[in-house]
Each structure stands twice: as structure tokens, then as C-alpha cells.
């Protein structure tokens, strides 16, 4: 049985969505690649180097549908990756920054130069995206992968939902010391939850911070709310069974793009 789609038909060439708008070519970088967009969105894949398979593809396709900027790390990976032993020079978790509580700033000297370049490019594209926003805020979306038996999408916004309600716990309820803040407005969280859930087919579920609330200042989305930054930021953890299957990946690309357009 084909994967269900609640959307209008799209033009597909080799399973990649296309439109009539011209798209700038991808630019190679020391960490992977980037491309500027013409909307309020910036789509980021920090673990496309091998930790979260197919997230680079998803980031590109979502960015294309939103006419968004895209920034993808394709070269660096976590220490737990199977490539780490043979390629230790490329070990770096691009979703885990180094934060100094004593001095209240990020410590870039502890990270690879490529990771600093990665976030500098995100800053640059966020400034570009702000110009397209009625609220003067970039909307930066980080794409990740998750392994779970029931959660199809886990939305990280610096909060965790109280059971299945529209009420949330902040970082003070974390099991470890954490002082992150909500990274988008509560009404946007609720609207995005509703928009995603009404199209996400059974038996898949959506959670708000159920697995990864991203409420530590070391999390990439928190970077957008500290040290003078004030963007909107969120992370989407996509189940591996959805992102690794070509047909389901097309569906989830359209689902996420449609919901982001509806809410923002």
C-alpha cells in the first residue's frame, strides 16, 4: 500500500521535489555545504556526516520547498560513530556547543574550526532570513534522526510537554543542571503540534521534547537565544523508519514544509 499523502500532487523528478523558482548552487565548505535562500527559514543538518542518516537529503528538500537557506555538516561525526577510530580528526558533535557558566559565553577554542565556521554561516543566513520575516526573526530548523518504536516526530523547543497536554515543563525540571529557555513562542508550539499531528498517519505519534527537549545551553537551538541572539529555533527528530525510506522521506519532507508554512 502506498504511503498516504494529504497534499496536492507535486512535481517529482527522481524523487526530489522541484519548483519553477531558480535555486542557487550548493557551495562547498570545510564542514560540508551551504546555500542561501530567500525566505525567513534556515534549515540545518548538524549530524549529516554519518550520525543521522539522510538528514542532509531531508534538509535540502525541505529548504527547496521553503526557498530557505540550508547549512549541512557532511564531514564531522560524533565520537560514537563507527568512523571515529579511523578518522579521529573528524570527531566533533556539531549539535553540542561548549558553554561557560562562569563567563556566560560559548568557548569556540574547544571546538574544531569547522564547527565555528558552521555556526558563523548559520548566523549569516539567519541575518538574511530576518529580512524576510514580519517579526524580524529568523526561523532556524535543525533536522535530526531518532530511533523509537512509536514516536514519529519529536519536537525540541527547550520544553517538555506534561504528558499529552498543551502544558510544558521548562529546563528547571531537567535531571541535570540546565538553564536553557523556550526557543519559540508557546502559541507556535501548539500550532505546529496541531499542524503536524493532523497529517502524521497512525501509528506514529508526535512528542514535544519527549526524548530531546534541547533545554541545555549546549544544544544548538539554544545558541539562537543567548549571547544577544533572538531568533526562533527548533529541532525536529525524525524516526529512522520515516527518513530512511524514500517514499516516507518524500512524505515527511512535504509534511514538515507544509506545517512550517502554516504556522510561520
C-alpha positions, 0 to 999 in steps of 0.5 A: 500500500502506498504511503498516504499523502494529504497534499496536492500532487507535486512535481517529482523528478527522481524523487526530489521535489522541484519548483519553477523558482531558480535555486542557487548552487550548493557551495562547498565548505570545510564542514560540508555545504551551504546555500542561501535562500530567500525566505525567513527559514534556515534549515540545518543538518548538524549530524549529516556526516554519518550520525543521522542518516539522510538528514542532509537529503531531508534538509535540502528538500525541505529548504527547496520547498521553503526557498530557505537557506540550508547549512549541512555538516557532511564531514564531522561525526560524533565520537560514537560513530563507527568512523571515529577510530579511523578518522579521529580528526573528524570527531566533533558533535556539531549539535553540542556547543561548549558553554561557560557558566562562569563567563556566560559565553560559548568557548569556540577554542574547544571546538574544531574550526569547522564547527565555528565556521558552521555556526558563523554561516548559520548566523549569516543566513539567519541575518538574511532570513530576518529580512524576510520575516514580519517579526524580524526573526529568523526561523532556524530548523535543525533536522535530526534522526531518532530511533523509537518504536512509536514516536514519529516526530519529536519536537525540541523547543527547550520544553517538555510537554506534561504528558499529552497536554498543551502544558510544558515543563521548562529546563528547571525540571531537567535531571541535570543542571540546565538553564536553557529557555523556550526557543519559540513562542508557546502559541507556535508550539501548539500550532505546529503540534496541531499542524503536524499531528493532523497529517502524521498517519497512525501509528506514529505519534508526535512528542514535544521534547519527549526524548530531546527537549534541547533545554541545555545551553549546549544544544544548538537551538539554544545558541539562537537565544543567548549571547544577544541572539533572538531568533526562533529555533527548533529541532525536529527528530525524525524516526529512522523508519520515516527518513530512511525510506524514500517514499516516507522521506518524500512524505515527511519532507512535504509534511514538515514544509507544509506545517512550517508554512502554516504556522510561520 
